[in-house]
Amino acid sequence: MTELLDTRAVGTDLPRRDGPAKVAGAATYANDTHVDHPVYCHPVLAAVPRGRVTSVDTGGLRGLDGVLTVLTPEYGERLASTEDAELAVLQDGRVAFRGQVVAAVVADTPELARQAADLVRVDYERQPHDVTLSADRPDLYAPDKVNPAYPTDTGAGDVDAAMRDAPVTLDQTYTTPMLHNNPLEPHATTALWEPEGPGHLTLWDSTQGVHPVRETISTVFGLRAQQVRVVCPFVGGGFGAKGTAHAHVVLAAMAARAVPGRPVKLALTRQQMYSLTGYRTPTIQRMRLAADPDGRLRAIAIDVVEQTSRIKEFAEQTGLPTRVMYAAPNRRTTHRLAALDVPVPSWMRAPGECPGMFGPEVAMDELAAALGIDPVELRVRNEPEVAPESGLPFSSRNVVGCLREGAERFGWAGRDPRPGVRAEDGWLVGTGVAASVYPTFRQSRSTATVRFAGGRYVVEIGAADLGTGTWTTLAQIAADALGAPVEGVEVRIGDTEQPFASVAGGSSGMATWGSAVVEAARAFRDKFGADPSDGDEADGSVGENPDAKRYASYAFGAQFAEVRVHADTGEVRVPRLLGVFAAGRIINPRTARSQLIGGMTMGLSMALHEQSVLDPRTGHVVNHDLAEYHVACCADATGVQAHWLDEHDPHLNPMGSKGIGEIGIVGTAAAVANAAYHATGVRVRDLPVTADKLLVSAG
Ligand code: MOS
């Protein structure tokens, strides 16, 4: 049990403290950083998917005034560590995927750098490549673990036997496509080496964690952590794409070293992000369900096939939701990977849980239809009493509460279960439901300091605000832990000069940093009481949560969608999307709602639009910009509503909060696909749910 905070500021909808600066254009993002006499770096990307660079010809740059240098594999700096192959920029001429960095130009202006990069002529020795994922590849392998450290395969009982014996079974395959994060702010790094000492590097980097970037970059360059400072007060979205340092950060630092005394700015173009900043692997999910006539599951199984790059493994944990959602005596989850000549996949909002809820939650809808049981009811009937695989009790589990409250708010009662029977003005209308789940993490390393200065408290922690609200919510937590008014608390984040903070990832940020802030505030109070003097200071760190081993902790939710499909054109619209979540105590309803609605909208986008198209002949993502990679816009998301249950969980952290950055996207696509089925009678098992699939299958 954790001693819970008495709340006053926590739970109020304090407006974002960073709002005015952002609205006024005064918030400095990485590429806005003011530095004296900057120069600009533009990378040259591999035009072949596999091979070797044989020559880099810069003859075409003659006569271009203002090009300072061209970095090539031959002349590039040798890095101290090349263990992470994604970050081993320009270390040799090997090309492992199309769009890998093979050279870079540094020039006086960004326009000139880009023009010059186009004029650099790179010749290659091509090798045969293979970028095609399929479930019957002979070279599929089982990784040692799946992200971040879960077992690859799990199981109990005998799924095959249950599938043979059960009166009702389902055996279907679902797929989710390659998907790319598209934060509004493209990745950018400004790098400056100071001449003093043995080398001191400052990076203004758009990142989800200044301290993790410092650790990564100091290792790559063979520096002590203290020789690297990373600064990032504002981030224009990350979603996981900025959760780890990618190659461009190394390149920016390398380029700055090549032009002594000059700071280098590197801003990736939107198109370059499609090969350099990670993506969600495509998944192939074979689902099997076996059930009694009353809907009770006898077996649940998911066998996942997905891809990774040949040079670095990322194994998405797609089978995870199936391990915790429903009770069933016979169960199995497996992950198999194909290592291909493709860019390195990585985190994208709710890696694992998000794609991994599509197959299971559509399968549950199919099972409900086959059994003639309401899909809400089917889920309720399969509620486990304890975590189905670990046997641990849940620290709190309110998925049924979310389903019931969502059904009530959405107007689910009385729904005609027959598909394709409701039409209004030429539109087929349907409704669908799916559950959501996301694990509740708290990292074991983060420190905060509290100081009293100039009549107010100053709280420092090197945390990140991706647009999520950290500037505001940490002040609320600190105020309550200090027993002070929130106006009297200033928060400082986003700089490695501040104490260590873990990455804003896995929806763990607030739980982790907030815990450290509470520790620091309690230490401050113990030392100085409620009447501190100027300069008083205390720090506090988060530690292991002993309850993490005794309880299974997850946020849950239920999402309801209304889908309209035009009977003639197949156009799909989602006029209503309603989510109810059980995510512990909500620190700030305003910023929380924004995150939940954002996650749901991203899920709607995944359901209807998003799909990266990888050309098998070239290994190139052909729709690599926002003109052709469609993301939901305001007109698509007119009726997105997020609600939450009042949930108290004493086993997590002093705030009693669960993460909310990712749960909103989990299950959304299944709810939409299920509603599209209900509208049309066409079952789409391969995302996205586009007009062609509804029409072709119908015909
Ligand atoms: Mo999030 S994908 O855990 O950064």
Residues whose N, C-alpha, C, O or C-beta is under 5 A from the ligand:
A	BS01	MOS	F239 G240 G243 W347 M348 R349 A350 P351 A504 G505 G506 S507
